[in-house]
Amino acid sequence: MDYIESLFNKNFLEYASYVIRDRAIPDLEDGLKPVQRRILHSLFEMDDGKFHKVANVIGHCMKYHPHGDASIGNALVVLASKELFIDTQGNFGNIFTGDEASAPRYIECRVNEFAKTIFYNPHITDYTVSYDGRNKEPLAFRAKLPVILAIGAEGIAVGMSTKILPHNILEIIEAEKAFLSGKSFALFPDFPTGGLIDVSEYEDGLGKVLVRAKLDTSDEKRIVIRELPFGSTTESMINSIEAASKAGKVKISEISDYTGEKVEIELKLPRGVYSADVVDALYAFTECEQSIPCNLLVIKDNLPVQITVTDIIKYHAKQLMQILKDELEYERAMLTERLHMRTLERIFIEERIYKKIETMKTAEGVINAVIKGFVPFKKELIRDVTEDDVDKLLKIPIRRISLYDINKNREEVREINNRLKEIAKLLKNLKGYAISVLDGIAAKLPAEEFKRKTEITGFTKVDVKEAVTRDTALRYDEETGYLGTSVTTGKEILRVSPYDRIFVLRKSGVYTVMDVPDRVFVDTGMWYCGFAEKEELSKVLFTVIYRDSKTKCAYIKRARVEGYILNRDYLFAPDNTEVLFASTKLKFSFKLNYAPKPRVKKIEEEFKADSFAEKGLKAQGVRLSVREALSAEELSEKKSLIKKAQEKKSDMIFSETETEIPSSKKKTEAASSKKKAETKKTVKKESPAKEKKEAAKKAKPEKTSKDAKKEKTSAAQKTPKNKKKVSEK
């Protein structure tokens, strides 16, 4: 097992290293991935000034790249679309429409002079053996410009990735010149598709940029897209607009694509809708606005390194000076060698040293004779004469010796010496020489063709949530337990937008925050459903009454949800419990129903929710009772037993004080009962017998105060009976 683990670790590390360094991540020195470097190397080898079939280039490149023709062909097309290093002929695709290139057998290409200027110098380039050992390929080109910033790069390796945005080549040159001159500089992306860019969060290549399409809103009844944001094509742009229109997010009546050499997508607006009303929606819900993250990861010294744009400019400015130094030193060495040979030729011919070899019979004797012949002229020589020098002299044709032009030789020597003096001056002032070289490179690039295409501006990102209206019904079917915008039965819970998030508290006490669902099962008896914006959700106080599965005792827990992870289930009540009731009211009364027990009359009890303190989500609830709870229910104010108990208590207090009420109040009550009796007379005609009784009462003599007092006492005692009789009547 240990052997397998060690073998796996070894193989994985080798694979990861291979993917990082040899496939996905570009090299800082020349800004190329291995396949791109091999393509350019093949084009340099095949270069004769004429176009070559792409299929032939692919075949030649396969000597260096061990991954098949498809990967080479695709990489060549992508590199050619940068329009910097490769001249093309035929259909190489369209960066605006996204159309693919024709088959490799139909299209042609060649390397241009700009690529030769930037990359090609085999004398100072290090080469290595190809994968099969038959050929040599460059480890990395000695690039005079930071190509990685000019063409950009994107790749995914093992455990890392890179996203480098393209920049304007002329601005790159100006940035290098500024650094060499000791001036400050700033460099921002520039895209071949144009558009608008906000670089406020670029962070020197490690942040992000916001890109937008350039919209023509001069006509209030139509919008024309003139330039695309980076990463979009006309096809993807139209598809995003159509999808937004179908979803009701953007009001468009017609889309027409007139793209040719330039982008032109026309959007016609319906009646009553104007371009100013649609622009924000286009930025919010379509590809007209995109956020592009950046990650400047490169291979430096055979290791992956995260770097900034400024660091790249500084690195390449120093590298340019080193390249120029190496080129000058190589040229000086070549000129010195050439000057040495011209001096040897002059002395060899003028002094007729070649005559001394006529009597020599061996090769060794010939060489020694020639070397001895140069001894008197040692002061004129640049270095000592070697056998290789003698060999070159002996290979001079007789015709050239006979027609030797001393003046021509002297002129050539003069030119060589002048150039050597220039090289010496340039080596003393490499910064100035580097700036002049950059000026020369920039002069070869047509300013109109390579001018900035993307406009740098600042704009506020449109908030999707603000741009969309909540006009979609979210329904919940109590019978089936389904919740969603496509649920047609049940009742409407909320009005939502596609960008909302909702909070759902299920019957089991599990709560979840999710995106607005199309159709999701949340079970029957859902307690709560609302918006899940953190600021709003934190204001909601949840009260949950649950029962322990073992003890059957009821608990209450009041808490707020202040944080969550999307689409993750959380328990509001502890595990192995049953939720009896849940509410979001701040103040309410509820009743617990207990299991009946012998000799226990009280089977229900009331509580006030606001009498219990708030707790954290992870806290245990407060036990309400030690008795076995069956159910819990909220009480309205009319049904509240607590209120009834309070009223009953107040009635008892009133009845106790009623015995002490003075007789005047009792007279008032007797008068009111008399008034009721008179009212009844008006409704129903009294019988003759009753009329006689009333007449007899009136005819009776008035009673004494003593008798009246007794009568009042007896009347007070008989009041309930009188009331009963009235009711019976």
C-alpha positions, 0 to 999 in steps of 0.5 A: 500500500505504501508503494502504491501511495508513493507511486501515485504521489510521484506520478501525480506530481509529474503530471501536475508539473507537466500540465502547469509548465508545458501546456496551460500556463504561458512563460514570462520570457516570451509570453507563449505557451509551448504549442504557440512557441512550437508553431512560431518555431516551425514558421521560422524554419519554413519561412521563405517569404511565401504563404504556406498551407496551414496543414503543412505548418501543422505537419511540420510542428508535429515534430515538436508538439506531441499532441496531434494536429487538432490542438496545433491547428486551433492554437495557430488560428487563435494566435493568428487572430491576434493579428500581430505575428502571423499574416493570413490568407483565407478564412481564419474565422471571425472574432465578432460573429464567432464563425470558425476558420476553414479547414487547414488545407484551405487556408495559408499563413506565414510569419511576418517581419514584426515577429522576426524583430520581436522573437527571432535571434537563434544566436542568443536563444537557448535550444533543447532536444525535442520530445523524440530526440530528433530535433531541437526547439527553443526553450523560450524565445528572447522576446523584446516586448512583453508579448504576454500582455499584448496577446493575453492568455487563459488556461486551467492547470492542476490547482491553478489557472491564469486569466491575462487580458490583452493590452494595446501593443503601442501602449505597452511600448510607451510603458516600457519607455516610461520605465526606462526613462524613470517616469511613472506609467499605467497600463490597462486592457484593450480588446480587439472587439472594442466596447467600454471598460471600467478599470477602477478595480483592475488592481494592476492585473489582479482584480477585475474589470467591467466591460460593456457593449457600445450602444447607439441610442441616438434614435429613441425607438431603436438601439444599435449595438456597435461594439461588443464587450470582450468575450462575447460574439454577435451570436451569444449577444443575440441569444442573451437578449432573446432569453431576457426578452422571453423572460420579460426582463427586456422589452424588445420587439425585433432583433436584426443582425447586420454585422459584416466587417463591423458589429451592427445589431439593431434592437427595435422597441415596442410601442410605448417603450423608449431606448432610455428605458431599456438601456439599464435592463440590457446591461443588467440581464444580457451580455451587454455588460460583463465582469471579467476577473483577472489572475496574472499567473505565469511561469518564471524561472520554471516555476508558476508565479503570480505577478502584476502588470507593472512587474511584467513591464519592469521585468521586460524592460530589464530583459530588453536591455540584456537582450540588446547587450547580448546582441551587441556583444555577439555582433562585436564578436562576429565583427572582430572575427571578421576584422581578424580574417580580413587582416590575415587575408591582406597580409597573406596575399600582400606579403605572399606568404602563400609562396612559402607553402610551395616547398612543403611536403606535409600538411603539418609543414604547410600550417607551420609555414603559414603561422611562421609567416605571420610572426613579423606582423604580430602587432597588426593582428587582433589575436594569435593565428590558429590552425582554423585560421590557416585552414580558411586562408588555404581555402581562398581561391587562386582567382581571388588571390590574383584579383585581390583588391587592397582598396576594397579590403581597406574600406571594409576594414574601416566600416568594421572598425566604425561599427565596433566603435558604435557598439562600444558606445551603445554598450555604455548607454544601454537604456538610451539604446533600448528606448531607440529600439522601442521607438523603431519597433513602434514606427513599424506599427501603423498608428491607425491600425493599432490604436486603442479600440476599447474606451476607458471610462467609469460607470456604475454597475447596474444592480440586477435586483433593482432593475427587475420587478417582482411580478412572478407569483410564488404559490404554495399548495397545502395539499401537495406540499409543492412550492414554486413559480410554476405551481398553478394550484394553491394560494399565492405566497409572495410576488418574486423576481428570478433574483430573489432568495426565499426563506422556508420553514418546514413543518419539521422545523427545518429551514432553508434559504434557496433561490426562487424555485420553479417547483420544489417539495417542502411538505404540507404544513409549511410554517413560514415563507418569506424573502431571505435578504439578510437585513430583512431576515434578521428583523424577523423573530421566530417563535417555535414550540416543540415537543421532546420525543422522549419526555413529551415535554413542550419547549419554546424557543425564540430566535432570529436567523442572521446568517446562512449558507444557500441551499443548506438545511438547518434545524430550528428545533433540536434533533429528535423533537416535534414542532407543534407550532411556529409563528413570526409574531412579536406578541401573541398568546398560545395554549398547550393541550395536555394529555388527560390524567386521572384526578387531574382536571386541568388539561390545558394551559395558556402562555404569553410568547413575549414573556420568554426571552430571545436566544441564539439559534444553537441554544436550547429552548425553555421548557414550558411544563413537565406534563405531556403536551399533545398540541399547541395553538395560538389564541386570538384575543376573543378566545384567550382563556387568559383574558377570560380569567382576568375578566372573571377575576374582575367580576368577582371583585365587582360582586364582592363590592356590590353588597355595599352598594347604596340603596339609591343604586338599587332603586336605579336598577328597579327603575330600569327593570320597570322601564323594560316592562313598559317597553314590552307593553308597547310591543305586546298588548297586555291582558285584561287581568293584568290591567285590573291588577295594575289599577288595583295597585294604583288604588292602594294607599301609600305606605309608611317609611317603615313599611317601605323599608321592609318592602324594599328589603323583600324586593331586593331578595326577590329580584332574581325571581322577578327577572325570571318572571319577566323573561318568561313573560 
